[in-house]
């Protein structure tokens, strides 16, 4: 939109020569108020004008000398204002920036995936050997815990069968808890690897 119609509202039309001549004649009409004559002068020097203002001046002008409204507006075109570009919020800008960075990171990783070494990620029980070894280790710990508890309670409670069994069960439970704690520690350390994977790496070297 040009500077001539920045403050105009409603329907805006182009000022043709016939409209400009009419506005100049209205500006010299002493029967009109000073405000209307100044408005006519201002619109006559513009390239676009408000239809509502031109029609108001046409109504206030002399009905005997003024041209027909249709002939006055003949050859004039409508002027449409371009809508203001929608501004993005700061949250949306930040979200788009993060999405762009993620897309660029994925593209980079896709380009260099053939030349960068793959990370050796240890997954618990990834092989049958690890599974069997872990099962035997758990069984051994539980059996050892049962024996320790059994003989400990046997020494404390004068060879009572019930207390001996209770001590064995308590030792078994303690062994299970100990094995669970050790398993959590092993899996939480990213640098720890299973014995089988370590042996494979040594063979490859």
KACORDA-V82834 format. One record per run of one state. SS is the DSSP state (H for helix, E for strand, - for the rest). FROM is the first residue (numbers start at 1). TO is the last residue. If there is no record, write none. Layout:
# KACORDA-V82834
{{SS;FROM;TO} {SS;FROM;TO}}
This chain:
# KACORDA-V82834
{{-;1;2} {H;3;5} {-;6;11} {E;12;14} {-;15;16} {H;17;27} {-;28;33} {H;34;44} {-;45;47} {E;48;50} {H;51;60} {-;61;68} {H;69;73} {-;74;77} {E;78;79} {-;80;89} {H;90;112} {-;113;127} {H;128;156} {-;157;160} {H;161;188} {-;189;194} {H;195;204} {-;205;205}}
